[in-house]
Amino acid sequence: MTLRTLMPEIGVVSLAYLAAFLVTYEILMPVQALFFPEFSSRASLLFLPHGVRVLSAWLLGWRSVLALLPGVIIGFVYFAGAGVLEPSRLAGIAIAVTVPAACFYLLRRLGWDLRPAPGRKPCWICIMIAGLLISFFTSPLTNYALGSGLEDYVAYLIGDVFGLFFLMLILMLVFRLLRRSEPDPAGRHYSGL
């Protein structure tokens, strides 16, 4: 694997991460503040980037670490500015990019291989369960690194799970629409869901 072959993966995954990040913090967080004004945490209760982390680790394995890194760094810069170089923030970046791939690797070593393979349909429920396990590790590790409290841990966990669920739901609907909008070999055209 060369950098030239990794560049498309890095570009696509980091752009997807940044898009999910911006939707979360520029659209969903203001809505969250309207419905939960007393909730003081900066954690999103619908953190779409977790879905990007999980799906990229599922699809790319350890290559997802490099693919996610630029997007995650830019996301941390969005919040911390020059403070992104503080040890706690660097630890948060490392946790965000390594834990998803490490979890899928450990699951495979334990006999639960979820990697995509020719002739094998994805087990979406299994990927959701893996995403939940990933969140069980990333939430406390990230909160410990950043010195956050229990309220933030619970919010991170909720945001990760709902973010993964809704991102997968959105992607499934988009792919279903794309499949149905393609003409079949007999020349018929399908539309709708």
N, C-alpha and C positions, 0 to 999 in steps of 0.2 A: 504494500500500500504506500503510495507516494503522496506528497502534499498536493500534487496536481489532481490526483483522483479523489482526495479528501475535500478539496475546495468546494465542489458542488454541495456535498453533504453539510459542510460548515455553513455555507451561505443559506441553504434552505432551512436548516434547523435553527440557526441563530435568528434569521428573519421571522420564522414562525414563533419563536420564543418572544422576540421583541413585539410582534403584532399582538400576541396574547397578553403580554405584559402591559402594553399601552391600552388595550381594550379594558383590562382589569383596572388599571389605575386612573385612566382618564374618563372612563364611562361608568364602569360598575361601582367603583369606590364612591363617587359622588351620589349615586343612587343608594348605596348602602348607608351613607351618612344621613340621607333623608329618612330612611326607614328605621335606622338605629342610631339616633343622634347621641345617645348616652354611651355608646360603644367607643371607647377612647383609643383602642388599639389601632395601629397602622396596618394590621393584618387584614387581608381581604377574605371575606367569607365565601368567595367564589374565585379562587386563584387559578385561572386558566393556564398559566405557565407550567404548573405541575403536570398537567396533561401532556404538554409538549415534552417535558423531561421524561415522563414514563414512556410515551410512545417512541421517542427517539432512542431510549435505552433498549426498549424491546426490539426495535428494528435494526439498530446499529451495534448493539452491545457496547464494548469498551470504546469504540470509535465515537460514541455519543459524547464522551467527555470532551473531546476536541470540538465536536460539532456544536455543543452547547456553550462552550466557554466564552466566545465573543458576546453572545447575547446576554448571558448571565452577568458578565462584567459590565456591560452597558446598562443593564437594569440596576445594578448596585450603584453605578455612577449617578444614575437618575436620582437616587435617594440620598446618597452620601457625598456626592461630589468628590473632592480631593480626599475626603475621609475614607474612600474606598481602599486606601492603602493601609488602613489600620489593621492590626493583626486579627481582630474580631471579624471584620468584614472579609478579609482574605480567607479566613476559616469558613465563613458563610458561603463564599463562592466555591471553595473546594468541596464543601458538603453538598451544595446544590448540583454540582456537575458529576461527582463521583458516586454518591450513594445510589442513584437509580441503576447505573450499570452494575455496581457491586451486588445489589440485591438480585437482579436477574441472573447474574453469574452464580451467586450462592444457591438460588433456587434450582438452577440447572445442575449444580454439583450435588444437590440433595435429591435429584431424580425428577424434578419438575421442569422439563425443558419447554419453555413457551416460545422459543425462537420461531420466526416464520420459516416454513419449509415448503418446497414444492409438493403439491398434493395434500397439504394439511391446511384445513381452514383455521383461522385464528379463533381462539377461545376468548371472546371478549370479556366474559365474566372472570376468567382466570387473570386477564390483564388488569381488570379492576381490582381484584384481590391483591395482585402484585403491587399495584399503585397504592393501595391501602397500607401494605407492609412497608413500602418505601416511605410513605408519609409518617408511619410510626417511628421510623429512624430519623428522617430529615427534620421533623418538627422539634423533637427534644434537642437534637444536636445543634440545630440552627439557633434555637432559643437559648441554649446554654452558651454558645459562642458569642451571641449578641447581648447576653445578660438580660434577657426578657423574662417576664413572669409567667405564671400558670395560665392567666387569661389569654396571653398571646399564644401559648402552646396549644390550647384548645381551639383558638381561632385559626391557627395555621393548619391544624389537623382537619377541621371542618372545611376550610377553604381549599385544601388540597383535594379532599375526597369529592366535594361538589365540583371543583374545577375540572378534575379528570372526567367525572361523569358527564358534565355538560359539554366539554370539548369533544369527547367521544360521540355523544349524541349528535352534536352539530356536524361532525365529520361524516357520520353514518348517513345523515340526511342529505348532505351535499353529494356524497358518492352515489347514493340511491338516485338522486335527481340526475346526476351525470349519466348513470347507466341507463336510466329510462329515457333520456333525451337522445341517446344514440340510436340510429336505425339498426334494425336487426338484419341478418344476412338476406332475408326474404324481401327486404326493402320497406317493411312497415316501420312506422315511427311511433314510439311510445312517448307519452308525456304524463306528467303528474307523478304523484307518489304511488 
